[in-house]
Amino acid sequence: MADRLLHCYNILSTCLSYGQMACKTEHKAWSCSGTMATHESVGEEYLTCYICYDVFTEPKTLACLHRFCEKCLQGYLVGGGAKKNGFLCPVCRELNPAPNTRRPPSDWASLLRTDFHIKSLIKALQPAPTMTRRQGQRTENPCSLHGDKELDLYCCDCSVSICHLCAGISHRGCLQVVTLADAASDRRVTFDLQKRELLARLGRVQRLRTDLDSAIRDLEQQRALAESAIRKASQDAVTAVRRRETEYVEELAQRFQTIYGGVTKRLLTADQQIAACKQRLELTESRLAGSSDAEVIQGLSSVLDTDILNVDTKKMKTLLSSLKQVHLEFVPFVPKLNFGEVVVRADPEVKPDQQTAVRKRVPPPLPPKRQRSTTLPSGQGVVVRINTPVKVRTISAKFREDACPPKLRDILVFGAENILVVTDWANQCVKTFHSRRELDSRLALGGKPWCVTRISDAQVAVSLPISCQICIVKVVPRLALLSSFFAQKRYSGLASLSSETLVASGAEDGHPCVDIINLGGEVLQSFSHDVAKGTQLFSYPGYLSVLPGNREFIVSDRRKAAVVCMDVSGRTKFIFQPAGSMRLQEPAGVASDGHGRVYVAENRGVVRLTAQGQLDRTLLRLKDGVEDPRGIEIGSDGLLYITNAQDTIVVYRTPM
């Protein structure tokens, strides 16, 4: 307070001295030179900056009451005078606090209070032409409160233009009062920044608009390419149908020729005998016409005694009956054409808001609770294994695109990533489940799928028994239908012997069998009876699995309640068909591990067989949470994957 009073005293004494000099104009001692000397002495003592040693320009007052030009003080702060929370006065070295620690030191000088008294005094001591305003001249920007004063200041705290009298009266408590020119300069800088930001935003919007136009053009090109692909696929299908038509016509002609050739041969023999008989009768009639009674009697007996019509009428009746039973006809079977699918896929590198034919994104599931270890160390260093299976997790198989609850029929663990591929009978599609749930997807097949098997590192084969089709589907990165072909039979079970051959099982017209086919549907080998015993092997072979080595395979027969192991030559290795309480109840999926052991899913759970076909143990029962399992598979991680009756996938860790 004392410092402020001393500052006011100095300013008032200066003003009074100047007023006395102005009022005593009649005193001869005050000459023009004396007045100039007084001005110079006042300027040197009160109006000079201690940094530039020139008259103040925009004087700024520190807390220690020393004044400096704004630009001089700014140069001092930028040049190294600024400290962490303030700066030292260049004259007395007193620490002055920073006006705003959140602003850089280069802005501190402009934030300090302007000494308007010194600024007014400098204006008063200027020469007469610039110091006074001409009489009658109006102020360009007058103050509304003080009409003869110009609005040449700006209060940042109140956001209003003011004059010098307003600054000393109504705004003396405000902290930031700057000149109107400085405020306008700051406002111009602010407007320029806003203009630049608006231009940058406008540029971004225009670039996005250009990118959207480019994306729309790309979609138009993709639509045109997809349309061309559809037309090409349709033309290929028509070509295939025409080729098949030619094959059917040739087959019909061949079968007709076989039947017609056999009948024609027999008819030719009968025609020859009939012609000979007619010729003999005509000759006999001509002889009888001019013969006596004795000659007539002799000739009649010779005609009756001669076997001139040696035709087996019984065989002809049998042939006629057979011909009437033969019906040459064509039974058309035109299933739903499914040579492709229109799919909208999203690039995994792009983050779309929505994605068609992809599973609804849900947060990743919480990690399963830590289960009890399957092995316990004993005191002697011997490992004691726990004899019970452990459920690891349960996976829901329902997608938001499903029209009805799923009915899973088979499962395949694909690749080192353990991608789960399942067939959904009810929704007529194939589904995949990944460790990252946002990658899960589904593919509609246009028919009801049963079994799925791996044929390469990226492809699987899927059987559609009702439509007699086998589809080739790409699994990674997304499900996509590559091709399909019609099989000669209604195959349900399917397993892969190699990348070119499959083993398929089914029952066509009441003749169950297991065939080895190629990827064109051609039957290479067919097995239905035991080679050694000649007995019927199968009744309803629904599921298959190939053992390690690809030379032997397992057949699960639902009606016979049996599991048959045979090699590719048709020799039976073993038949597991227990009776009594151990009888299998509707066996379904089969799988094998690296040791050659066989896993069989039945109505009550899962059993395991040895490589020789003996019962090893019962792995899972109803109490373990498995009910009416269908598909079963062993993953590369050693876990057991099962499709359950509740339309879920259940994963177990089984004992060794």
C-alpha positions as CSV (number, residue, x, y, z in Angstrom):
1,M,0.0,0.0,0.0
2,A,2.9,2.3,0.8
3,D,4.4,1.6,-2.6
4,R,1.2,2.5,-4.4
5,L,0.9,5.8,-2.4
6,L,4.5,6.7,-3.2
7,H,3.8,6.0,-6.9
8,C,0.7,8.2,-6.9
9,Y,2.6,11.0,-5.1
10,N,5.3,11.0,-7.8
11,I,2.7,11.2,-10.6
12,L,0.7,14.0,-8.9
13,S,3.8,16.0,-8.2
14,T,4.9,15.7,-11.8
15,C,1.5,16.8,-13.0
16,L,1.4,19.8,-10.6
17,S,4.8,20.9,-11.7
18,Y,3.7,20.8,-15.3
19,G,0.5,22.7,-14.4
20,Q,2.4,25.5,-12.7
21,M,4.6,25.9,-15.7
22,A,1.6,26.2,-18.0
23,C,-0.2,28.7,-15.8
24,K,2.7,31.2,-15.2
25,T,3.1,32.3,-18.8
26,E,3.4,36.0,-17.8
27,H,6.6,35.3,-15.9
28,K,9.4,36.4,-18.0
29,A,11.8,33.9,-16.6
30,W,9.9,31.0,-18.2
31,S,11.1,31.1,-21.7
32,C,10.7,28.6,-24.5
33,S,14.2,27.2,-23.7
34,G,13.3,26.9,-20.1
35,T,10.2,25.0,-20.9
36,M,12.1,22.6,-23.1
37,A,14.6,22.1,-20.4
38,T,11.9,21.2,-17.9
39,H,10.4,18.8,-20.4
40,E,13.7,17.2,-20.9
41,S,14.3,16.9,-17.1
42,V,10.9,15.4,-16.6
43,G,11.4,12.9,-19.4
44,E,14.8,11.8,-18.2
45,E,13.6,11.3,-14.6
46,Y,10.1,9.8,-15.1
47,L,9.5,8.9,-18.8
48,T,12.6,6.9,-19.8
49,C,12.8,3.1,-20.0
50,Y,15.7,1.6,-18.1
51,I,16.3,-0.9,-20.8
52,C,16.2,1.1,-24.1
53,Y,16.9,4.5,-22.4
54,D,14.2,6.1,-24.6
55,V,10.7,7.4,-23.9
56,F,8.2,4.8,-22.9
57,T,6.2,3.0,-25.5
58,E,3.3,1.2,-23.9
59,P,4.8,1.4,-20.3
60,K,4.2,-1.6,-18.1
61,T,4.4,-1.4,-14.3
62,L,5.9,-4.3,-12.2
63,A,5.1,-5.2,-8.6
64,C,8.2,-3.3,-7.5
65,L,6.8,-0.1,-9.2
66,H,9.5,0.0,-11.9
67,R,8.3,0.6,-15.4
68,F,9.6,-0.6,-18.7
69,C,8.4,-0.6,-22.4
70,E,6.3,-3.6,-23.2
71,K,8.6,-4.7,-26.1
72,C,11.8,-4.2,-24.0
73,L,10.3,-6.2,-21.2
74,Q,9.2,-8.9,-23.6
75,G,12.7,-9.1,-25.1
76,Y,14.2,-9.4,-21.6
77,L,11.8,-12.3,-20.7
78,V,12.3,-14.2,-23.9
79,G,16.1,-13.6,-23.7
80,G,16.4,-15.6,-20.5
81,G,15.0,-13.4,-17.7
82,A,12.0,-15.6,-17.1
83,K,12.1,-18.1,-14.3
84,K,9.7,-20.9,-13.5
85,N,7.0,-18.9,-11.7
86,G,8.1,-15.3,-12.3
87,F,11.1,-13.1,-13.2
88,L,13.5,-10.7,-11.6
89,C,13.3,-6.9,-12.1
90,P,16.1,-5.7,-14.4
91,V,16.7,-2.8,-12.0
92,C,16.2,-3.9,-8.3
93,R,16.3,-7.7,-9.0
94,E,13.1,-8.2,-7.0
95,L,11.2,-11.3,-7.9
96,N,7.9,-10.5,-9.7
97,P,5.3,-13.3,-10.0
98,A,4.2,-14.4,-13.4
99,P,0.8,-12.9,-14.4
100,N,-0.4,-16.2,-15.8
101,T,1.8,-19.4,-15.4
102,R,-0.3,-21.2,-18.0
103,R,0.8,-18.7,-20.7
104,P,4.3,-18.7,-22.2
105,P,6.9,-16.1,-20.9
106,S,6.6,-14.3,-24.3
107,D,3.0,-13.3,-23.3
108,W,3.7,-12.2,-19.8
109,A,4.7,-8.6,-20.8
110,S,1.4,-8.0,-22.5
111,L,-0.5,-9.3,-19.5
112,L,1.1,-6.8,-17.0
113,R,-0.9,-3.6,-16.1
114,T,-0.3,-0.6,-18.4
115,D,0.6,2.6,-16.6
116,F,-1.9,5.0,-18.3
117,H,-0.8,8.0,-16.2
118,I,2.7,7.9,-17.6
119,K,1.2,7.3,-21.0
120,S,-1.0,10.4,-20.6
121,L,1.9,12.4,-19.4
122,I,3.9,11.5,-22.4
123,K,1.1,12.6,-24.7
124,A,0.8,15.9,-22.7
125,L,4.6,16.7,-23.1
126,Q,4.5,16.1,-26.9
127,P,4.7,19.2,-29.2
128,A,1.6,21.4,-29.6
129,P,0.5,20.2,-33.1
130,T,0.2,16.6,-31.9
131,M,-0.7,17.4,-28.3
132,T,-4.0,19.3,-28.9
133,R,-7.0,18.7,-31.0
134,R,-8.2,21.4,-33.4
135,Q,-11.3,23.2,-32.3
136,G,-14.5,21.9,-33.9
137,Q,-12.8,18.5,-34.9
138,R,-15.0,15.6,-33.9
139,T,-13.7,12.5,-32.2
140,E,-13.6,9.5,-34.5
141,N,-14.7,7.0,-31.9
142,P,-16.1,8.9,-28.9
143,C,-16.8,7.4,-25.5
144,S,-20.5,7.2,-24.6
145,L,-19.8,8.4,-21.1
146,H,-17.2,11.0,-21.9
147,G,-18.1,12.3,-25.3
148,D,-14.9,14.3,-25.9
149,K,-12.7,11.3,-25.2
150,E,-11.8,8.7,-27.7
151,L,-12.3,4.9,-27.2
152,D,-8.6,4.0,-27.5
153,L,-8.5,1.3,-24.8
154,Y,-10.0,-2.1,-24.3
155,C,-10.9,-3.9,-21.0
156,C,-10.2,-7.6,-21.5
157,D,-11.9,-8.4,-18.2
158,C,-15.2,-6.7,-19.2
159,S,-14.8,-7.2,-23.0
160,V,-15.7,-3.5,-23.8
161,S,-13.9,-0.6,-25.4
162,I,-13.2,2.3,-23.0
163,C,-11.4,5.7,-22.9
164,H,-8.7,6.8,-20.5
165,L,-11.1,8.3,-18.0
166,C,-13.1,5.1,-18.0
167,A,-9.9,3.2,-17.3
168,G,-9.1,5.4,-14.3
169,I,-12.6,5.6,-12.9
170,S,-15.0,2.6,-13.6
171,H,-12.3,0.1,-14.7
172,R,-9.5,0.8,-12.3
173,G,-10.1,-2.5,-10.6
174,C,-9.7,-4.5,-13.8
175,L,-6.5,-6.4,-14.3
176,Q,-6.1,-6.4,-18.1
177,V,-6.6,-3.1,-19.9
178,V,-4.8,-2.8,-23.2
179,T,-4.9,-0.4,-26.1
180,L,-7.6,-0.8,-28.7
181,A,-5.0,-1.4,-31.4
182,D,-3.5,-4.3,-29.4
183,A,-7.0,-5.7,-28.7
184,A,-7.9,-5.4,-32.4
185,S,-4.5,-7.1,-33.3
186,D,-5.3,-10.0,-30.9
187,R,-8.8,-10.3,-32.3
188,R,-7.3,-10.3,-35.8
189,V,-5.0,-13.1,-34.8
190,T,-7.9,-15.0,-33.3
191,F,-10.0,-14.5,-36.4
192,D,-7.0,-15.7,-38.5
193,L,-6.6,-18.8,-36.4
194,Q,-10.3,-19.6,-36.6
195,K,-10.2,-18.9,-40.4
196,R,-7.3,-21.4,-40.7
197,E,-9.1,-24.0,-38.6
198,L,-12.3,-23.5,-40.7
199,L,-10.3,-23.9,-43.9
200,A,-8.6,-27.0,-42.6
201,R,-11.9,-28.5,-41.6
202,L,-13.4,-27.6,-45.0
203,G,-10.5,-29.3,-46.7
204,R,-11.0,-32.4,-44.6
205,V,-14.7,-32.4,-45.5
206,Q,-13.9,-32.0,-49.2
207,R,-11.4,-34.8,-49.1
208,L,-13.9,-37.0,-47.3
209,R,-16.5,-36.1,-50.0
210,T,-14.0,-37.0,-52.7
211,D,-13.1,-40.3,-51.0
212,L,-16.9,-41.1,-50.7
213,D,-17.3,-40.5,-54.4
214,S,-14.3,-42.7,-55.1
215,A,-15.8,-45.4,-52.8
216,I,-19.1,-45.2,-54.6
217,R,-17.4,-45.6,-58.0
218,D,-15.5,-48.6,-56.6
219,L,-18.8,-50.1,-55.5
220,E,-20.2,-49.5,-58.9
221,Q,-17.2,-51.3,-60.5
222,Q,-17.6,-54.2,-58.0
223,R,-21.3,-54.4,-58.8
224,A,-20.5,-54.6,-62.5
225,L,-17.8,-57.3,-61.9
226,A,-20.1,-59.3,-59.6
227,E,-22.9,-59.1,-62.3
228,S,-20.4,-60.3,-64.9
229,A,-19.4,-63.1,-62.5
230,I,-23.1,-64.1,-62.0
231,R,-23.7,-64.2,-65.7
232,K,-20.6,-66.2,-66.3
233,A,-21.5,-68.6,-63.5
234,S,-25.0,-68.9,-64.9
235,Q,-23.6,-69.6,-68.4
236,D,-21.3,-72.2,-66.9
237,A,-24.2,-73.8,-65.2
238,V,-26.2,-73.8,-68.5
239,T,-23.2,-75.3,-70.3
240,A,-22.9,-78.0,-67.6
241,V,-26.7,-78.7,-67.9
242,R,-26.4,-79.0,-71.7
243,R,-23.4,-81.3,-71.3
244,R,-25.4,-83.4,-68.8
245,E,-28.3,-83.4,-71.2
246,T,-26.2,-84.9,-73.9
247,E,-24.9,-87.5,-71.5
248,Y,-28.4,-88.4,-70.4
249,V,-29.6,-88.7,-74.1
250,E,-26.6,-90.9,-74.9
251,E,-27.2,-93.1,-71.9
252,L,-30.9,-93.4,-72.8
253,A,-30.0,-94.4,-76.4
254,Q,-27.5,-97.0,-75.1
255,R,-29.9,-98.6,-72.8
256,F,-32.6,-98.7,-75.4
257,Q,-30.3,-100.2,-77.9
258,T,-29.3,-102.9,-75.4
259,I,-32.9,-103.9,-74.8
260,Y,-33.9,-103.5,-78.5
261,G,-31.0,-105.6,-79.7
262,G,-31.9,-108.6,-77.6
263,V,-35.5,-108.5,-78.5
264,T,-34.8,-108.0,-82.3
265,K,-32.6,-111.1,-82.4
266,R,-35.3,-113.3,-81.0
267,L,-38.0,-111.7,-83.3
268,L,-35.8,-112.3,-86.3
269,T,-35.6,-116.1,-85.5
270,A,-39.4,-116.2,-85.0
271,D,-40.0,-114.3,-88.3
272,Q,-37.9,-116.8,-90.2
273,Q,-39.8,-119.8,-88.8
274,I,-43.1,-118.1,-89.6
275,A,-42.1,-117.4,-93.2
276,A,-41.0,-121.0,-93.7
277,C,-44.3,-122.2,-92.3
278,K,-46.3,-120.0,-94.7
279,Q,-44.2,-121.2,-97.7
280,R,-44.9,-124.8,-96.8
281,L,-48.6,-124.2,-96.4
282,E,-48.8,-122.5,-99.8
283,L,-47.0,-125.4,-101.4
284,T,-49.3,-128.0,-99.7
285,E,-52.4,-126.1,-100.8
286,S,-51.2,-126.1,-104.4
287,R,-50.6,-129.8,-104.3
288,L,-54.0,-130.6,-102.7
289,A,-55.9,-128.7,-105.3
290,G,-55.1,-131.2,-108.2
291,S,-54.6,-134.4,-106.3
292,S,-56.7,-137.5,-105.8
293,D,-58.2,-138.6,-102.5
294,A,-55.3,-141.0,-101.8
295,E,-52.7,-138.3,-102.6
296,V,-54.6,-135.8,-100.4
297,I,-54.5,-138.3,-97.5
298,Q,-50.9,-138.9,-98.0
299,G,-50.0,-135.2,-98.3
300,L,-52.0,-134.2,-95.3
301,S,-50.2,-136.7,-93.1
302,S,-46.9,-135.5,-94.3
303,V,-47.8,-131.9,-93.4
304,L,-49.0,-132.8,-90.0
305,D,-46.0,-135.0,-89.3
306,T,-43.4,-132.4,-90.3
307,D,-42.4,-130.0,-87.6
308,I,-42.3,-126.9,-89.7
309,L,-43.3,-124.4,-86.9
310,N,-40.8,-125.0,-84.2
311,V,-41.5,-121.7,-82.3
312,D,-41.3,-121.6,-78.4
313,T,-44.4,-119.6,-77.6
314,K,-43.7,-119.8,-73.9
315,K,-40.5,-117.9,-74.3
316,M,-42.2,-115.4,-76.5
317,K,-44.9,-114.8,-73.8
318,T,-42.2,-114.3,-71.2
319,L,-40.4,-111.9,-73.5
320,L,-43.6,-110.0,-74.0
321,S,-44.3,-109.8,-70.3
322,S,-40.8,-108.5,-69.7
323,L,-41.1,-105.8,-72.4
324,K,-44.4,-104.6,-70.9
325,Q,-42.7,-104.2,-67.5
326,V,-39.8,-102.2,-68.9
327,H,-40.5,-98.4,-68.7
328,L,-38.0,-96.0,-70.3
329,E,-38.5,-92.7,-68.7
330,F,-36.5,-89.7,-67.3
331,V,-37.1,-88.7,-63.7
332,P,-36.1,-85.0,-63.5
333,F,-34.4,-83.8,-60.3
334,V,-33.7,-80.1,-60.3
335,P,-32.6,-79.0,-56.9
336,K,-32.3,-75.3,-56.0
337,L,-29.6,-73.8,-58.1
338,N,-26.7,-72.7,-55.8
339,F,-23.7,-71.8,-57.8
340,G,-22.7,-68.8,-55.6
341,E,-23.7,-66.2,-53.1
342,V,-23.9,-62.4,-53.1
343,V,-21.8,-61.5,-50.0
344,V,-21.0,-58.0,-48.7
345,R,-17.7,-58.3,-46.8
346,A,-15.8,-55.7,-44.9
347,D,-12.1,-55.3,-45.1
348,P,-10.6,-56.3,-41.8
349,E,-8.3,-53.3,-41.9
350,V,-11.3,-51.0,-42.1
351,K,-13.7,-50.6,-39.1
352,P,-17.2,-50.6,-40.5
353,D,-20.2,-49.6,-38.5
354,Q,-22.1,-52.7,-39.8
355,Q,-21.2,-55.8,-41.7
356,T,-23.5,-58.1,-43.7
357,A,-23.3,-61.9,-43.1
358,V,-20.9,-61.5,-40.2
359,R,-21.7,-62.4,-36.6
360,K,-23.0,-59.6,-34.4
361,R,-20.1,-58.1,-32.5
362,V,-20.2,-58.7,-28.8
363,P,-17.6,-57.9,-26.2
364,P,-15.1,-60.7,-25.8
365,P,-16.0,-63.2,-23.1
366,L,-14.3,-63.1,-19.8
367,P,-11.5,-65.6,-19.4
368,P,-12.7,-68.9,-17.8
369,K,-12.1,-69.4,-14.2
370,R,-9.0,-71.3,-13.4
371,Q,-9.9,-74.9,-13.2
372,R,-8.3,-77.4,-11.0
373,S,-5.2,-78.9,-12.6
374,T,-5.6,-82.3,-14.2
375,T,-2.4,-83.6,-12.6
376,L,-1.3,-83.6,-9.0
377,P,2.3,-84.3,-7.9
378,S,2.7,-86.9,-5.2
379,G,5.2,-86.9,-2.5
380,Q,7.5,-89.4,-4.3
381,G,7.7,-87.3,-7.5
382,V,5.1,-89.5,-9.3
383,V,2.3,-87.6,-11.3
384,V,-1.2,-88.7,-10.2
385,R,-3.7,-87.9,-13.0
386,I,-7.3,-86.8,-12.2
387,N,-9.7,-89.2,-13.7
388,T,-12.5,-86.8,-14.5
389,P,-13.1,-84.4,-17.5
390,V,-13.1,-80.7,-17.1
391,K,-15.4,-78.3,-19.0
392,V,-13.4,-75.5,-20.4
393,R,-16.0,-73.3,-22.0
394,T,-19.4,-73.2,-23.8
395,I,-19.9,-71.3,-27.1
396,S,-23.3,-70.2,-28.3
397,A,-23.9,-71.0,-32.0
398,K,-26.7,-68.6,-32.6
399,F,-26.2,-65.6,-35.0
400,R,-28.5,-62.7,-35.3
401,E,-29.1,-63.7,-39.0
402,D,-30.5,-67.1,-38.0
403,A,-34.2,-67.5,-38.8
404,C,-34.7,-70.3,-36.2
405,P,-32.7,-72.0,-33.4
406,P,-29.6,-73.7,-34.7
407,K,-29.4,-77.5,-35.1
408,L,-25.7,-78.3,-35.3
409,R,-24.8,-81.6,-37.0
410,D,-21.0,-81.7,-37.3
411,I,-17.9,-79.8,-36.2
412,L,-14.4,-79.4,-37.5
413,V,-11.4,-77.8,-35.7
414,F,-9.6,-76.0,-38.5
415,G,-5.9,-75.0,-38.6
416,A,-3.4,-74.1,-35.9
417,E,-5.7,-71.3,-34.7
418,N,-8.4,-73.9,-33.8
419,I,-11.1,-72.2,-35.9
420,L,-14.3,-74.0,-35.3
421,V,-16.4,-74.9,-38.4
422,V,-19.9,-76.2,-37.8
423,T,-22.9,-77.2,-40.0
424,D,-26.3,-75.8,-39.1
425,W,-29.0,-78.0,-40.4
426,A,-32.0,-75.8,-39.5
427,N,-30.6,-72.5,-40.9
428,Q,-29.0,-74.2,-44.0
429,C,-25.6,-72.6,-43.4
430,V,-22.0,-73.2,-42.3
431,K,-20.6,-71.1,-39.4
432,T,-17.1,-70.4,-38.1
433,F,-16.0,-69.4,-34.6
434,H,-12.6,-67.7,-34.0
435,S,-10.7,-66.8,-30.9
436,R,-11.5,-63.2,-31.8
437,R,-15.3,-63.1,-31.9
438,E,-15.6,-60.2,-34.3
439,L,-14.2,-62.6,-37.0
440,D,-17.0,-65.1,-36.6
441,S,-19.0,-65.6,-39.8
442,R,-21.7,-67.6,-41.5
443,L,-22.3,-68.8,-45.1
444,A,-25.7,-69.8,-46.5
445,L,-25.6,-72.8,-48.8
446,G,-29.2,-73.0,-50.0
447,G,-29.5,-76.6,-48.7
448,K,-29.3,-78.4,-45.4
449,P,-25.7,-79.4,-44.6
450,W,-24.7,-82.5,-42.6
451,C,-21.0,-83.2,-42.4
452,V,-17.8,-81.1,-43.0
453,T,-14.3,-82.2,-43.6
454,R,-11.0,-80.5,-44.3
455,I,-9.5,-81.0,-47.8
456,S,-6.7,-78.3,-47.8
457,D,-5.1,-75.7,-45.6
458,A,-7.8,-73.2,-46.5
459,Q,-10.8,-75.3,-47.8
460,V,-13.4,-77.7,-46.5
461,A,-16.0,-79.9,-48.2
462,V,-19.6,-79.9,-46.9
463,S,-22.2,-82.6,-47.7
464,L,-25.8,-81.7,-48.6
465,P,-27.6,-85.1,-48.6
466,I,-31.1,-83.9,-49.6
467,S,-29.9,-82.1,-52.8
468,C,-27.2,-84.7,-53.5
469,Q,-24.6,-82.0,-53.5
470,I,-21.1,-81.5,-52.1
471,C,-19.9,-77.9,-51.7
472,I,-16.3,-76.7,-51.5
473,V,-16.0,-73.8,-49.1
474,K,-13.0,-71.5,-48.3
475,V,-12.7,-70.9,-44.6
476,V,-10.0,-68.2,-44.2
477,P,-10.2,-65.3,-43.9
478,R,-14.0,-65.4,-44.4
479,L,-16.3,-68.1,-45.4
480,A,-16.8,-68.2,-49.2
481,L,-18.4,-70.7,-51.6
482,L,-15.8,-71.8,-54.2
483,S,-17.7,-74.5,-56.1
484,S,-20.2,-77.4,-55.8
485,F,-20.9,-80.6,-57.7
486,F,-23.7,-83.2,-57.8
487,A,-23.0,-86.6,-56.3
488,Q,-24.5,-89.8,-57.6
489,K,-25.9,-90.6,-54.2
490,R,-27.3,-88.9,-51.2
491,Y,-24.2,-88.7,-49.1
492,S,-24.4,-87.6,-45.5
493,G,-21.1,-88.7,-43.9
494,L,-17.9,-87.2,-45.3
495,A,-14.2,-87.4,-44.6
496,S,-11.1,-86.6,-46.5
497,L,-8.5,-89.1,-47.6
498,S,-6.5,-86.6,-49.6
499,S,-6.9,-83.3,-51.3
500,E,-8.4,-85.0,-54.3
501,T,-10.4,-87.9,-52.8
502,L,-13.2,-88.2,-50.2
503,V,-14.8,-91.1,-48.4
504,A,-18.6,-90.6,-48.3
505,S,-21.4,-92.6,-46.7
506,G,-25.1,-92.7,-47.4
507,A,-28.1,-94.9,-48.3
508,E,-29.5,-94.7,-51.8
509,D,-32.8,-96.6,-52.5
510,G,-32.3,-98.7,-49.4
511,H,-28.7,-99.7,-50.3
512,P,-26.4,-98.3,-47.6
513,C,-22.8,-98.1,-48.6
514,V,-19.5,-96.2,-48.1
515,D,-17.8,-94.9,-51.3
516,I,-14.5,-93.4,-52.2
517,I,-15.1,-90.5,-54.6
518,N,-13.2,-87.7,-56.3
519,L,-14.0,-84.0,-56.2
520,G,-16.1,-84.4,-59.4
521,G,-18.5,-86.9,-57.8
522,E,-17.2,-90.0,-59.6
523,V,-17.3,-93.1,-57.5
524,L,-13.9,-94.8,-57.4
525,Q,-14.7,-97.6,-55.0
526,S,-17.8,-98.7,-53.1
527,F,-18.1,-100.9,-50.0
528,S,-21.3,-102.4,-48.6
529,H,-20.5,-106.0,-47.6
530,D,-17.8,-107.7,-45.5
531,V,-15.2,-108.9,-48.0
532,A,-14.4,-112.0,-45.9
533,K,-17.9,-113.0,-44.7
534,G,-20.1,-111.5,-47.4
535,T,-22.5,-110.0,-44.8
536,Q,-24.1,-106.6,-45.0
537,L,-21.9,-104.1,-43.1
538,F,-24.1,-101.0,-42.8
539,S,-27.6,-99.9,-42.2
540,Y,-27.4,-96.1,-41.7
541,P,-23.8,-94.9,-41.9
542,G,-24.2,-91.3,-40.8
543,Y,-20.7,-90.2,-39.8
544,L,-17.1,-90.9,-40.9
545,S,-13.6,-90.2,-39.6
546,V,-10.2,-91.0,-41.2
547,L,-7.5,-92.4,-38.9
548,P,-3.9,-91.1,-38.9
549,G,-2.1,-92.3,-42.1
550,N,-5.1,-91.9,-44.3
551,R,-5.3,-95.6,-45.0
552,E,-8.1,-96.5,-42.6
553,F,-11.4,-94.9,-41.7
554,I,-14.1,-95.2,-39.0
555,V,-17.9,-95.5,-39.9
556,S,-20.6,-94.8,-37.3
557,D,-23.8,-96.7,-38.0
558,R,-26.8,-95.2,-36.2
559,R,-29.3,-98.1,-36.7
560,K,-26.9,-101.0,-36.1
561,A,-25.5,-99.2,-33.0
562,A,-22.0,-100.1,-34.3
563,V,-18.7,-98.6,-35.2
564,V,-16.8,-100.2,-38.1
565,C,-13.2,-99.7,-38.9
566,M,-12.0,-100.6,-42.4
567,D,-9.2,-99.8,-44.8
568,V,-9.3,-98.3,-48.3
569,S,-9.3,-101.7,-49.9
570,G,-12.6,-102.7,-48.1
571,R,-11.1,-105.1,-45.5
572,T,-12.7,-104.8,-42.1
573,K,-10.3,-104.2,-39.2
574,F,-12.8,-104.3,-36.4
575,I,-16.5,-103.9,-35.6
576,F,-17.4,-102.5,-32.2
577,Q,-21.0,-103.5,-31.4
578,P,-21.5,-104.2,-27.7
579,A,-24.7,-105.7,-26.4
580,G,-26.7,-105.3,-23.1
581,S,-26.2,-102.3,-21.0
582,M,-23.1,-101.3,-23.0
583,R,-25.0,-101.1,-26.2
584,L,-24.4,-97.9,-28.0
585,Q,-27.5,-95.6,-28.2
586,E,-27.8,-93.9,-31.6
587,P,-24.0,-93.3,-32.2
588,A,-23.3,-90.2,-34.1
589,G,-20.0,-88.3,-34.7
590,V,-16.6,-90.1,-34.5
591,A,-13.1,-88.7,-34.2
592,S,-9.6,-90.0,-33.6
593,D,-6.5,-88.6,-31.9
594,G,-2.8,-88.9,-32.6
595,H,-2.5,-92.3,-30.8
596,G,-5.2,-93.9,-33.0
597,R,-7.8,-94.0,-30.3
598,V,-11.4,-93.5,-31.5
599,Y,-13.9,-91.2,-29.8
600,V,-17.6,-92.0,-30.4
601,A,-20.5,-89.6,-29.5
602,E,-23.7,-91.4,-28.6
603,N,-27.0,-90.3,-27.1
604,R,-25.8,-90.6,-23.5
605,G,-22.3,-89.1,-23.8
606,V,-18.9,-90.0,-25.3
607,V,-16.9,-93.2,-25.2
608,R,-13.3,-93.9,-26.2
609,L,-12.0,-97.0,-27.9
610,T,-8.5,-98.3,-28.2
611,A,-6.7,-98.5,-31.6
612,Q,-7.7,-102.2,-31.7
613,G,-11.4,-101.5,-31.3
614,Q,-11.8,-102.3,-27.5
615,L,-13.6,-100.2,-25.1
616,D,-11.1,-97.9,-23.3
617,R,-13.4,-95.9,-21.1
618,T,-16.5,-93.8,-20.9
619,L,-15.4,-90.1,-21.0
620,L,-18.6,-88.1,-20.7
621,R,-22.1,-88.7,-19.5
622,L,-25.2,-86.6,-18.9
623,K,-24.0,-85.5,-15.5
624,D,-20.9,-83.9,-17.2
625,G,-23.2,-81.5,-19.0
626,V,-23.3,-83.2,-22.4
627,E,-26.7,-84.2,-23.8
628,D,-27.3,-86.0,-27.2
629,P,-24.0,-84.9,-28.8
630,R,-23.7,-85.1,-32.6
631,G,-20.4,-83.8,-34.0
632,I,-17.2,-84.5,-32.2
633,E,-13.6,-83.4,-32.9
634,I,-10.1,-83.4,-31.2
635,G,-8.3,-80.0,-31.6
636,S,-4.6,-79.5,-32.0
637,D,-4.6,-78.3,-28.4
638,G,-5.8,-81.7,-27.2
639,L,-9.2,-80.4,-26.2
640,L,-12.5,-82.2,-27.1
641,Y,-15.0,-80.2,-29.0
642,I,-18.7,-81.4,-29.1
643,T,-21.9,-80.0,-30.6
644,N,-24.5,-80.3,-28.0
645,A,-28.3,-80.8,-28.1
646,Q,-28.8,-77.3,-26.7
647,D,-27.3,-75.9,-30.0
648,T,-24.0,-75.0,-28.3
649,I,-20.4,-76.0,-28.6
650,V,-19.0,-77.5,-25.4
651,V,-15.2,-77.8,-25.0
652,Y,-13.7,-80.3,-22.5
653,R,-10.3,-81.2,-21.3
654,T,-10.3,-85.0,-21.0
655,P,-8.0,-87.3,-19.0
656,M,-5.3,-89.0,-20.8
